[in-house]
Amino acid sequence: MGLCLAAGLAQAQAPAPVGPPGRLYLPEVANNTIAVIDTATAKITERIPVTFPAARPAVMAATLDGSKIYVDNFGLVPATISVIDRKSGGVKTVPVESTPLGAFTSLDGSEIYLPEVGFVVEVVSTKTDAVVRRLRFPDIPVSSISGPDGKLYVGFQSGLLGVYDPLTGAEIKRPIWSGGLGPFWFSFTADGRKLYVDTVNQIGVIDVANWMLTKTLSTHTSGVYRPSDPGAFVSTLSPDGTKLYVTVFGDTGLRVLDVATDKIIKVIPTTGSTTSVMFSADGTRGYISDLGPSSAKFKGPLGEVVLFGNLVTLGLLGSGQVIVFDPKTDQTVGAPIPTEAGPGVPAWVPLL
């Protein structure tokens, strides 16, 4: 009786999970580590070191089952990616041709696309972890993302965006102006009709069927464009497809856009510039990578450039945090999770 009562009291007093069971693998760019967060408890359970100097792990991409995670290392020399095998617990380094500027999983999960500074997109097999082909371009690719049609959409430093065959690199749709320079990330609407392109200073909106830029959106909280606006960095569609979350460099606060109207409907407060928004597979929790207060002094497009350079080279930023929120209400859940300097673009994966 007493044991049952004690067990019942302990169960009643146990804190409720703040999120679904899973793991958030978070690169800490300036610390050369990868933090592993238990998303049911919002606690960091371990840190995985990247085993060579100045690796600058920045962007992560996972296989569809979450068994492997690929890490884009921004360190200039040597040019590498890291591969985390969650089943074996091993971490290995894979050399690549030039510094990768992102890592993106193919639609079927069989490959990872790496846009690189050497005018090339390298393609890595998730079965062998080896580079299986190289797609070369006359411009520097800064993003290479599978579209819902299975084609490869490539953004270039110049601000152009083109569509290519992911096997041969053959041009399918001619490059068009994306709305701004440096389109490092872009997001399709759930129906695949619109494409939002994150650029330095604004967001381009592309009509996919007609392959044309229809408008540009301001990143300013007022929705009115000005030259001093911060840069759109990474965007993610909400689990229900009705909202677009946009991180910005050169200002604080996560922008929330209504996909139906293309208007900013909310700003979720942050202490610094933000690098990513990630969701759990069940869509009940969102995770914002916040660079912290030391990044807040870098304002506007110039501040964006200086901040990015500081993040991937000098590493002079202070600690950051991960903000957990409910995407239904856009309200934060619990206290932020403190991180080491430079939280980057993470990957949420289920328990194995």
Short mmCIF file of the C-alpha atoms (twelve columns), coordinates in Angstrom:
data_MODEL
# 
_entry.id   MODEL 
# 
loop_
_atom_site.group_PDB 
_atom_site.id 
_atom_site.type_symbol 
_atom_site.label_atom_id 
_atom_site.label_alt_id 
_atom_site.label_comp_id 
_atom_site.label_asym_id 
_atom_site.label_seq_id 
_atom_site.Cartn_x 
_atom_site.Cartn_y 
_atom_site.Cartn_z 
_atom_site.pdbx_PDB_model_num 
ATOM 1   C CA . MET A 1   0.000  0.000  0.000   1 
ATOM 2   C CA . GLY A 2   2.735  2.416  1.052   1 
ATOM 3   C CA . LEU A 3   4.888  1.467  -1.927  1 
ATOM 4   C CA . CYS A 4   1.956  1.939  -4.316  1 
ATOM 5   C CA . LEU A 5   1.188  5.335  -2.803  1 
ATOM 6   C CA . ALA A 6   4.825  6.413  -3.023  1 
ATOM 7   C CA . ALA A 7   5.035  5.260  -6.629  1 
ATOM 8   C CA . GLY A 8   1.822  7.108  -7.438  1 
ATOM 9   C CA . LEU A 9   3.117  10.324 -5.843  1 
ATOM 10  C CA . ALA A 10  6.425  10.043 -7.699  1 
ATOM 11  C CA . GLN A 11  4.578  9.568  -10.974 1 
ATOM 12  C CA . ALA A 12  2.307  12.530 -10.250 1 
ATOM 13  C CA . GLN A 13  5.273  14.768 -9.374  1 
ATOM 14  C CA . ALA A 14  7.440  13.738 -12.355 1 
ATOM 15  C CA . PRO A 15  7.797  16.620 -14.822 1 
ATOM 16  C CA . ALA A 16  5.861  16.181 -18.045 1 
ATOM 17  C CA . PRO A 17  7.966  15.867 -21.200 1 
ATOM 18  C CA . VAL A 18  8.412  19.179 -23.008 1 
ATOM 19  C CA . GLY A 19  8.461  17.464 -26.392 1 
ATOM 20  C CA . PRO A 20  8.167  14.208 -28.277 1 
ATOM 21  C CA . PRO A 21  10.833 11.502 -27.850 1 
ATOM 22  C CA . GLY A 22  13.694 12.039 -30.251 1 
ATOM 23  C CA . ARG A 23  17.095 13.655 -30.606 1 
ATOM 24  C CA . LEU A 24  18.114 17.048 -31.953 1 
ATOM 25  C CA . TYR A 25  21.683 16.937 -33.283 1 
ATOM 26  C CA . LEU A 26  22.909 20.532 -33.135 1 
ATOM 27  C CA . PRO A 27  26.220 21.742 -34.610 1 
ATOM 28  C CA . GLU A 28  27.971 24.264 -32.369 1 
ATOM 29  C CA . VAL A 29  29.992 25.970 -35.085 1 
ATOM 30  C CA . ALA A 30  32.449 28.013 -33.057 1 
ATOM 31  C CA . ASN A 31  32.980 25.199 -30.529 1 
ATOM 32  C CA . ASN A 32  33.709 22.437 -33.077 1 
ATOM 33  C CA . THR A 33  31.189 20.159 -31.360 1 
ATOM 34  C CA . ILE A 34  27.792 18.628 -32.010 1 
ATOM 35  C CA . ALA A 35  25.364 18.786 -29.087 1 
ATOM 36  C CA . VAL A 36  22.841 15.958 -28.777 1 
ATOM 37  C CA . ILE A 37  19.576 17.134 -27.208 1 
ATOM 38  C CA . ASP A 38  16.973 14.743 -25.774 1 
ATOM 39  C CA . THR A 39  13.841 16.488 -27.068 1 
ATOM 40  C CA . ALA A 40  11.539 14.774 -24.544 1 
ATOM 41  C CA . THR A 41  13.382 16.490 -21.675 1 
ATOM 42  C CA . ALA A 42  15.061 19.426 -23.479 1 
ATOM 43  C CA . LYS A 43  18.438 18.395 -22.035 1 
ATOM 44  C CA . ILE A 44  21.822 18.032 -23.735 1 
ATOM 45  C CA . THR A 45  22.919 14.425 -23.170 1 
ATOM 46  C CA . GLU A 46  26.331 14.510 -24.868 1 
ATOM 47  C CA . ARG A 47  28.649 16.491 -27.090 1 
ATOM 48  C CA . ILE A 48  30.371 14.922 -30.067 1 
ATOM 49  C CA . PRO A 49  33.729 16.538 -30.921 1 
ATOM 50  C CA . VAL A 50  34.688 17.020 -34.545 1 
ATOM 51  C CA . THR A 51  38.137 15.498 -34.629 1 
ATOM 52  C CA . PHE A 52  40.244 17.986 -36.540 1 
ATOM 53  C CA . PRO A 53  41.086 21.657 -35.902 1 
ATOM 54  C CA . ALA A 54  38.726 24.428 -36.975 1 
ATOM 55  C CA . ALA A 55  36.160 22.105 -38.570 1 
ATOM 56  C CA . ARG A 56  33.308 24.585 -38.033 1 
ATOM 57  C CA . PRO A 57  30.400 22.065 -38.272 1 
ATOM 58  C CA . ALA A 58  27.470 24.171 -39.443 1 
ATOM 59  C CA . VAL A 59  24.682 22.403 -41.359 1 
ATOM 60  C CA . MET A 60  23.277 18.909 -40.819 1 
ATOM 61  C CA . ALA A 61  21.256 16.622 -43.087 1 
ATOM 62  C CA . ALA A 62  19.854 13.246 -42.041 1 
ATOM 63  C CA . THR A 63  18.758 10.104 -43.853 1 
ATOM 64  C CA . LEU A 64  15.001 9.573  -43.924 1 
ATOM 65  C CA . ASP A 65  15.119 7.001  -41.126 1 
ATOM 66  C CA . GLY A 66  17.472 9.150  -39.030 1 
ATOM 67  C CA . SER A 67  20.143 6.460  -38.808 1 
ATOM 68  C CA . LYS A 68  22.869 8.661  -40.340 1 
ATOM 69  C CA . ILE A 69  23.572 12.357 -40.085 1 
ATOM 70  C CA . TYR A 70  25.828 14.294 -42.454 1 
ATOM 71  C CA . VAL A 71  27.598 17.421 -41.212 1 
ATOM 72  C CA . ASP A 72  28.728 20.221 -43.497 1 
ATOM 73  C CA . ASN A 73  32.026 21.512 -42.082 1 
ATOM 74  C CA . PHE A 74  32.700 25.154 -42.975 1 
ATOM 75  C CA . GLY A 75  36.390 24.932 -42.122 1 
ATOM 76  C CA . LEU A 76  38.430 25.977 -45.138 1 
ATOM 77  C CA . VAL A 77  41.343 23.527 -44.857 1 
ATOM 78  C CA . PRO A 78  40.872 20.655 -45.210 1 
ATOM 79  C CA . ALA A 79  37.486 20.596 -46.949 1 
ATOM 80  C CA . THR A 80  35.417 17.858 -45.326 1 
ATOM 81  C CA . ILE A 81  32.079 16.584 -44.147 1 
ATOM 82  C CA . SER A 82  31.516 14.421 -41.080 1 
ATOM 83  C CA . VAL A 83  29.215 11.392 -40.977 1 
ATOM 84  C CA . ILE A 84  27.551 10.220 -37.761 1 
ATOM 85  C CA . ASP A 85  26.382 6.609  -37.810 1 
ATOM 86  C CA . ARG A 86  23.844 6.421  -34.979 1 
ATOM 87  C CA . LYS A 87  23.622 2.630  -35.045 1 
ATOM 88  C CA . SER A 88  27.339 2.064  -34.566 1 
ATOM 89  C CA . GLY A 89  28.053 5.288  -32.716 1 
ATOM 90  C CA . GLY A 90  30.911 6.017  -35.084 1 
ATOM 91  C CA . VAL A 91  31.894 9.376  -36.560 1 
ATOM 92  C CA . LYS A 92  34.039 9.587  -39.664 1 
ATOM 93  C CA . THR A 93  35.487 12.357 -41.789 1 
ATOM 94  C CA . VAL A 94  34.996 12.347 -45.547 1 
ATOM 95  C CA . PRO A 95  37.198 14.628 -47.707 1 
ATOM 96  C CA . VAL A 96  35.440 16.683 -50.369 1 
ATOM 97  C CA . GLU A 97  36.677 18.799 -53.258 1 
ATOM 98  C CA . SER A 98  36.080 22.258 -51.765 1 
ATOM 99  C CA . THR A 99  34.383 23.909 -48.782 1 
ATOM 100 C CA . PRO A 100 30.706 22.859 -48.654 1 
ATOM 101 C CA . LEU A 101 28.145 25.616 -48.124 1 
ATOM 102 C CA . GLY A 102 25.280 23.363 -47.070 1 
ATOM 103 C CA . ALA A 103 24.053 19.767 -46.933 1 
ATOM 104 C CA . PHE A 104 20.687 18.639 -48.308 1 
ATOM 105 C CA . THR A 105 19.033 15.209 -48.444 1 
ATOM 106 C CA . SER A 106 17.611 14.000 -51.762 1 
ATOM 107 C CA . LEU A 107 13.874 13.385 -52.045 1 
ATOM 108 C CA . ASP A 108 14.293 9.600  -51.759 1 
ATOM 109 C CA . GLY A 109 16.953 9.852  -49.050 1 
ATOM 110 C CA . SER A 110 19.582 7.961  -51.027 1 
ATOM 111 C CA . GLU A 111 21.935 10.912 -51.551 1 
ATOM 112 C CA . ILE A 112 23.236 14.088 -49.941 1 
ATOM 113 C CA . TYR A 113 23.803 17.191 -52.088 1 
ATOM 114 C CA . LEU A 114 26.739 19.440 -51.163 1 
ATOM 115 C CA . PRO A 115 26.953 22.869 -52.859 1 
ATOM 116 C CA . GLU A 116 30.586 23.970 -52.709 1 
ATOM 117 C CA . VAL A 117 32.703 27.049 -53.295 1 
ATOM 118 C CA . GLY A 118 34.572 25.253 -56.107 1 
ATOM 119 C CA . PHE A 119 31.714 25.768 -58.603 1 
ATOM 120 C CA . VAL A 120 30.478 22.233 -57.954 1 
ATOM 121 C CA . VAL A 121 27.702 20.250 -56.280 1 
ATOM 122 C CA . GLU A 122 29.128 17.007 -54.949 1 
ATOM 123 C CA . VAL A 123 26.731 14.090 -54.483 1 
ATOM 124 C CA . VAL A 124 27.321 11.655 -51.611 1 
ATOM 125 C CA . SER A 125 25.716 8.201  -51.413 1 
ATOM 126 C CA . THR A 126 24.064 7.570  -48.040 1 
ATOM 127 C CA . LYS A 127 24.786 3.862  -48.508 1 
ATOM 128 C CA . THR A 128 28.550 4.146  -48.977 1 
ATOM 129 C CA . ASP A 129 29.250 7.708  -47.686 1 
ATOM 130 C CA . ALA A 130 31.391 8.240  -50.794 1 
ATOM 131 C CA . VAL A 131 31.184 11.010 -53.407 1 
ATOM 132 C CA . VAL A 132 29.518 9.348  -56.400 1 
ATOM 133 C CA . ARG A 133 29.457 12.258 -58.865 1 
ATOM 134 C CA . ARG A 134 30.162 15.949 -59.302 1 
ATOM 135 C CA . LEU A 135 27.880 18.449 -61.054 1 
ATOM 136 C CA . ARG A 136 29.817 21.505 -62.263 1 
ATOM 137 C CA . PHE A 137 28.471 25.010 -62.855 1 
ATOM 138 C CA . PRO A 138 29.788 28.362 -64.106 1 
ATOM 139 C CA . ASP A 139 28.624 30.065 -60.880 1 
ATOM 140 C CA . ILE A 140 29.184 29.211 -57.195 1 
ATOM 141 C CA . PRO A 141 26.291 27.052 -55.924 1 
ATOM 142 C CA . VAL A 142 25.239 28.011 -52.399 1 
ATOM 143 C CA . SER A 143 22.191 25.742 -52.110 1 
ATOM 144 C CA . SER A 144 21.111 22.507 -53.816 1 
ATOM 145 C CA . ILE A 145 17.697 21.247 -52.748 1 
ATOM 146 C CA . SER A 146 15.427 18.497 -54.078 1 
ATOM 147 C CA . GLY A 147 12.118 19.876 -55.307 1 
ATOM 148 C CA . PRO A 148 8.824  18.010 -54.888 1 
ATOM 149 C CA . ASP A 149 9.241  16.985 -58.544 1 
ATOM 150 C CA . GLY A 150 12.539 15.248 -57.746 1 
ATOM 151 C CA . LYS A 151 14.578 17.766 -59.737 1 
ATOM 152 C CA . LEU A 152 17.581 19.567 -58.274 1 
ATOM 153 C CA . TYR A 153 17.028 23.269 -57.583 1 
ATOM 154 C CA . VAL A 154 20.341 25.114 -57.301 1 
ATOM 155 C CA . GLY A 155 20.799 28.635 -55.948 1 
ATOM 156 C CA . PHE A 156 23.918 30.545 -56.944 1 
ATOM 157 C CA . GLN A 157 25.891 33.238 -55.155 1 
ATOM 158 C CA . SER A 158 25.002 35.706 -57.941 1 
ATOM 159 C CA . GLY A 159 21.307 35.455 -56.996 1 
ATOM 160 C CA . LEU A 160 20.266 33.173 -59.842 1 
ATOM 161 C CA . LEU A 161 18.263 29.982 -59.291 1 
ATOM 162 C CA . GLY A 162 18.098 27.116 -61.792 1 
ATOM 163 C CA . VAL A 163 16.652 23.600 -62.097 1 
ATOM 164 C CA . TYR A 164 18.818 20.631 -63.082 1 
ATOM 165 C CA . ASP A 165 18.759 16.889 -63.584 1 
ATOM 166 C CA . PRO A 166 20.205 15.469 -60.317 1 
ATOM 167 C CA . LEU A 167 21.917 12.616 -62.182 1 
ATOM 168 C CA . THR A 168 23.557 14.490 -65.043 1 
ATOM 169 C CA . GLY A 169 23.451 18.144 -64.057 1 
ATOM 170 C CA . ALA A 170 21.704 18.970 -67.343 1 
ATOM 171 C CA . GLU A 171 19.739 22.222 -67.264 1 
ATOM 172 C CA . ILE A 172 15.963 21.705 -67.093 1 
ATOM 173 C CA . LYS A 173 14.855 25.269 -66.357 1 
ATOM 174 C CA . ARG A 174 17.064 28.257 -67.119 1 
ATOM 175 C CA . PRO A 175 18.408 30.200 -64.139 1 
ATOM 176 C CA . ILE A 176 16.227 33.168 -63.126 1 
ATOM 177 C CA . TRP A 177 16.702 36.013 -60.645 1 
ATOM 178 C CA . SER A 178 15.730 34.764 -57.179 1 
ATOM 179 C CA . GLY A 179 15.089 38.164 -55.614 1 
ATOM 180 C CA . GLY A 180 18.495 38.841 -54.076 1 
ATOM 181 C CA . LEU A 181 22.108 37.772 -53.679 1 
ATOM 182 C CA . GLY A 182 23.215 34.617 -51.880 1 
ATOM 183 C CA . PRO A 183 20.118 32.362 -51.939 1 
ATOM 184 C CA . PHE A 184 21.503 29.886 -49.384 1 
ATOM 185 C CA . TRP A 185 18.107 28.334 -48.647 1 
ATOM 186 C CA . PHE A 186 14.596 28.110 -50.080 1 
ATOM 187 C CA . SER A 187 11.278 26.457 -49.246 1 
ATOM 188 C CA . PHE A 188 8.405  25.114 -51.332 1 
ATOM 189 C CA . THR A 189 4.779  25.476 -50.277 1 
ATOM 190 C CA . ALA A 190 2.957  22.228 -49.511 1 
ATOM 191 C CA . ASP A 191 1.306  22.209 -52.949 1 
ATOM 192 C CA . GLY A 192 4.632  22.897 -54.694 1 
ATOM 193 C CA . ARG A 193 3.269  25.949 -56.501 1 
ATOM 194 C CA . LYS A 194 5.316  28.634 -54.740 1 
ATOM 195 C CA . LEU A 195 8.968  28.784 -53.832 1 
ATOM 196 C CA . TYR A 196 10.241 31.161 -51.145 1 
ATOM 197 C CA . VAL A 197 13.907 32.068 -51.608 1 
ATOM 198 C CA . ASP A 198 15.949 33.434 -48.689 1 
ATOM 199 C CA . THR A 199 18.470 36.024 -49.822 1 
ATOM 200 C CA . VAL A 200 20.591 38.837 -48.479 1 
ATOM 201 C CA . ASN A 201 18.053 41.491 -47.484 1 
ATOM 202 C CA . GLN A 202 14.727 40.020 -48.716 1 
ATOM 203 C CA . ILE A 203 12.658 36.969 -49.673 1 
ATOM 204 C CA . GLY A 204 11.879 36.134 -53.283 1 
ATOM 205 C CA . VAL A 205 8.579  34.472 -54.229 1 
ATOM 206 C CA . ILE A 206 8.703  32.304 -57.354 1 
ATOM 207 C CA . ASP A 207 5.790  30.895 -59.351 1 
ATOM 208 C CA . VAL A 208 7.137  27.379 -59.962 1 
ATOM 209 C CA . ALA A 209 4.845  26.419 -62.865 1 
ATOM 210 C CA . ASN A 210 5.591  29.590 -64.826 1 
ATOM 211 C CA . TRP A 211 9.156  29.773 -63.497 1 
ATOM 212 C CA . MET A 212 9.188  33.462 -62.725 1 
ATOM 213 C CA . LEU A 213 9.812  35.745 -59.764 1 
ATOM 214 C CA . THR A 214 6.447  37.288 -58.873 1 
ATOM 215 C CA . LYS A 215 7.379  39.475 -55.901 1 
ATOM 216 C CA . THR A 216 9.930  40.134 -53.174 1 
ATOM 217 C CA . LEU A 217 9.068  40.338 -49.471 1 
ATOM 218 C CA . SER A 218 10.710 42.540 -46.865 1 
ATOM 219 C CA . THR A 219 12.323 40.937 -43.829 1 
ATOM 220 C CA . HIS A 220 11.522 44.023 -41.749 1 
ATOM 221 C CA . THR A 221 8.856  43.499 -39.106 1 
ATOM 222 C CA . SER A 222 6.744  46.230 -40.718 1 
ATOM 223 C CA . GLY A 223 6.719  44.371 -44.033 1 
ATOM 224 C CA . VAL A 224 8.012  47.495 -45.794 1 
ATOM 225 C CA . TYR A 225 11.329 47.134 -47.608 1 
ATOM 226 C CA . ARG A 226 14.326 49.267 -46.693 1 
ATOM 227 C CA . PRO A 227 18.002 48.868 -47.638 1 
ATOM 228 C CA . SER A 228 18.959 48.265 -44.000 1 
ATOM 229 C CA . ASP A 229 16.706 45.187 -43.683 1 
ATOM 230 C CA . PRO A 230 18.328 42.021 -42.272 1 
ATOM 231 C CA . GLY A 231 19.069 39.051 -44.482 1 
ATOM 232 C CA . ALA A 232 16.774 36.042 -44.713 1 
ATOM 233 C CA . PHE A 233 18.953 33.051 -43.829 1 
ATOM 234 C CA . VAL A 234 17.002 29.781 -43.487 1 
ATOM 235 C CA . SER A 235 13.275 29.095 -43.864 1 
ATOM 236 C CA . THR A 236 11.035 26.179 -42.935 1 
ATOM 237 C CA . LEU A 237 7.383  25.512 -43.721 1 
ATOM 238 C CA . SER A 238 5.154  24.856 -40.709 1 
ATOM 239 C CA . PRO A 239 3.990  21.257 -40.192 1 
ATOM 240 C CA . ASP A 240 0.471  22.172 -41.354 1 
ATOM 241 C CA . GLY A 241 1.779  24.094 -44.369 1 
ATOM 242 C CA . THR A 242 0.072  27.394 -43.517 1 
ATOM 243 C CA . LYS A 243 3.082  29.366 -42.266 1 
ATOM 244 C CA . LEU A 244 6.679  29.998 -43.250 1 
ATOM 245 C CA . TYR A 245 9.272  30.531 -40.515 1 
ATOM 246 C CA . VAL A 246 12.237 32.653 -41.596 1 
ATOM 247 C CA . THR A 247 15.439 33.178 -39.630 1 
ATOM 248 C CA . VAL A 248 17.347 36.417 -40.142 1 
ATOM 249 C CA . PHE A 249 20.961 37.527 -39.877 1 
ATOM 250 C CA . GLY A 250 21.437 41.177 -38.964 1 
ATOM 251 C CA . ASP A 251 18.525 41.433 -36.521 1 
ATOM 252 C CA . THR A 252 16.790 39.507 -33.758 1 
ATOM 253 C CA . GLY A 253 13.422 37.748 -33.913 1 
ATOM 254 C CA . LEU A 254 12.093 34.876 -36.016 1 
ATOM 255 C CA . ARG A 255 9.706  35.997 -38.785 1 
ATOM 256 C CA . VAL A 256 6.432  34.081 -39.225 1 
ATOM 257 C CA . LEU A 257 4.740  34.549 -42.618 1 
ATOM 258 C CA . ASP A 258 1.200  33.607 -43.628 1 
ATOM 259 C CA . VAL A 259 1.618  31.535 -46.820 1 
ATOM 260 C CA . ALA A 260 -1.808 32.593 -48.128 1 
ATOM 261 C CA . THR A 261 -1.091 36.340 -47.903 1 
ATOM 262 C CA . ASP A 262 2.747  36.458 -47.872 1 
ATOM 263 C CA . LYS A 263 2.539  38.800 -44.872 1 
ATOM 264 C CA . ILE A 264 4.494  38.722 -41.611 1 
ATOM 265 C CA . ILE A 265 1.924  37.814 -38.954 1 
ATOM 266 C CA . LYS A 266 4.204  37.349 -35.950 1 
ATOM 267 C CA . VAL A 267 7.763  37.743 -34.733 1 
ATOM 268 C CA . ILE A 268 8.965  35.227 -32.147 1 
ATOM 269 C CA . PRO A 269 11.481 37.056 -29.917 1 
ATOM 270 C CA . THR A 270 15.093 35.870 -29.769 1 
ATOM 271 C CA . THR A 271 18.184 37.283 -28.079 1 
ATOM 272 C CA . GLY A 272 20.253 37.288 -31.272 1 
ATOM 273 C CA . SER A 273 20.334 36.379 -34.947 1 
ATOM 274 C CA . THR A 274 18.952 32.947 -35.772 1 
ATOM 275 C CA . THR A 275 20.360 30.202 -37.961 1 
ATOM 276 C CA . SER A 276 17.569 27.640 -38.248 1 
ATOM 277 C CA . VAL A 277 14.082 26.409 -37.420 1 
ATOM 278 C CA . MET A 278 13.550 22.658 -37.151 1 
ATOM 279 C CA . PHE A 279 10.432 20.622 -36.311 1 
ATOM 280 C CA . SER A 280 9.890  17.257 -34.675 1 
ATOM 281 C CA . ALA A 281 8.459  14.600 -36.988 1 
ATOM 282 C CA . ASP A 282 5.031  14.769 -35.340 1 
ATOM 283 C CA . GLY A 283 4.916  18.555 -35.784 1 
ATOM 284 C CA . THR A 284 4.246  19.314 -32.126 1 
ATOM 285 C CA . ARG A 285 7.489  21.153 -31.403 1 
ATOM 286 C CA . GLY A 286 9.703  23.647 -33.180 1 
ATOM 287 C CA . TYR A 287 13.340 24.423 -32.366 1 
ATOM 288 C CA . ILE A 288 14.978 27.798 -33.059 1 
ATOM 289 C CA . SER A 289 18.783 28.038 -33.154 1 
ATOM 290 C CA . ASP A 290 19.584 31.424 -31.574 1 
ATOM 291 C CA . LEU A 291 23.159 32.763 -31.756 1 
ATOM 292 C CA . GLY A 292 22.629 34.690 -28.520 1 
ATOM 293 C CA . PRO A 293 23.097 38.301 -27.380 1 
ATOM 294 C CA . SER A 294 26.662 38.665 -28.683 1 
ATOM 295 C CA . SER A 295 25.256 38.468 -32.244 1 
ATOM 296 C CA . ALA A 296 22.620 41.177 -31.734 1 
ATOM 297 C CA . LYS A 297 25.073 44.012 -32.365 1 
ATOM 298 C CA . PHE A 298 25.512 43.004 -36.017 1 
ATOM 299 C CA . LYS A 299 22.776 44.912 -37.855 1 
ATOM 300 C CA . GLY A 300 21.523 44.971 -41.460 1 
ATOM 301 C CA . PRO A 301 23.136 43.429 -44.559 1 
ATOM 302 C CA . LEU A 302 26.655 44.534 -43.603 1 
ATOM 303 C CA . GLY A 303 26.169 43.123 -40.132 1 
ATOM 304 C CA . GLU A 304 24.950 39.889 -41.712 1 
ATOM 305 C CA . VAL A 305 28.173 39.512 -43.697 1 
ATOM 306 C CA . VAL A 306 30.390 40.328 -40.703 1 
ATOM 307 C CA . LEU A 307 28.408 37.993 -38.438 1 
ATOM 308 C CA . PHE A 308 28.598 35.111 -40.908 1 
ATOM 309 C CA . GLY A 309 32.343 35.595 -41.305 1 
ATOM 310 C CA . ASN A 310 32.774 35.710 -37.538 1 
ATOM 311 C CA . LEU A 311 30.724 32.534 -37.103 1 
ATOM 312 C CA . VAL A 312 32.616 30.351 -39.575 1 
ATOM 313 C CA . THR A 313 36.155 31.734 -39.181 1 
ATOM 314 C CA . LEU A 314 37.015 33.855 -36.123 1 
ATOM 315 C CA . GLY A 315 34.600 32.215 -33.718 1 
ATOM 316 C CA . LEU A 316 34.417 35.192 -31.354 1 
ATOM 317 C CA . LEU A 317 30.725 34.843 -30.504 1 
ATOM 318 C CA . GLY A 318 29.424 34.048 -27.037 1 
ATOM 319 C CA . SER A 319 27.097 31.228 -26.063 1 
ATOM 320 C CA . GLY A 320 23.803 30.606 -27.846 1 
ATOM 321 C CA . GLN A 321 20.568 28.806 -27.129 1 
ATOM 322 C CA . VAL A 322 17.795 26.686 -28.599 1 
ATOM 323 C CA . ILE A 323 14.271 28.023 -28.161 1 
ATOM 324 C CA . VAL A 324 11.498 25.405 -28.065 1 
ATOM 325 C CA . PHE A 325 8.030  26.452 -29.243 1 
ATOM 326 C CA . ASP A 326 4.605  25.084 -30.133 1 
ATOM 327 C CA . PRO A 327 3.985  25.699 -33.877 1 
ATOM 328 C CA . LYS A 328 0.208  25.712 -33.366 1 
ATOM 329 C CA . THR A 329 0.350  28.763 -31.108 1 
ATOM 330 C CA . ASP A 330 3.905  29.995 -31.776 1 
ATOM 331 C CA . GLN A 331 4.347  30.259 -28.012 1 
ATOM 332 C CA . THR A 332 7.620  29.179 -26.396 1 
ATOM 333 C CA . VAL A 333 7.675  26.001 -24.294 1 
ATOM 334 C CA . GLY A 334 9.864  25.947 -21.192 1 
ATOM 335 C CA . ALA A 335 13.173 27.715 -20.761 1 
ATOM 336 C CA . PRO A 336 15.665 27.992 -23.656 1 
ATOM 337 C CA . ILE A 337 18.337 25.287 -23.848 1 
ATOM 338 C CA . PRO A 338 21.809 26.871 -23.398 1 
ATOM 339 C CA . THR A 339 24.397 25.917 -26.023 1 
ATOM 340 C CA . GLU A 340 28.029 26.593 -26.766 1 
ATOM 341 C CA . ALA A 341 28.915 29.318 -29.265 1 
ATOM 342 C CA . GLY A 342 27.388 29.240 -32.743 1 
ATOM 343 C CA . PRO A 343 24.379 26.895 -32.813 1 
ATOM 344 C CA . GLY A 344 23.874 26.059 -36.497 1 
ATOM 345 C CA . VAL A 345 21.353 24.135 -38.606 1 
ATOM 346 C CA . PRO A 346 20.390 20.948 -36.711 1 
ATOM 347 C CA . ALA A 347 18.666 17.686 -37.590 1 
ATOM 348 C CA . TRP A 348 15.780 16.211 -35.593 1 
ATOM 349 C CA . VAL A 349 15.769 12.403 -35.670 1 
ATOM 350 C CA . PRO A 350 13.569 9.759  -34.010 1 
ATOM 351 C CA . LEU A 351 14.829 7.309  -31.419 1 
ATOM 352 C CA . LEU A 352 16.459 4.249  -32.945 1 
# 
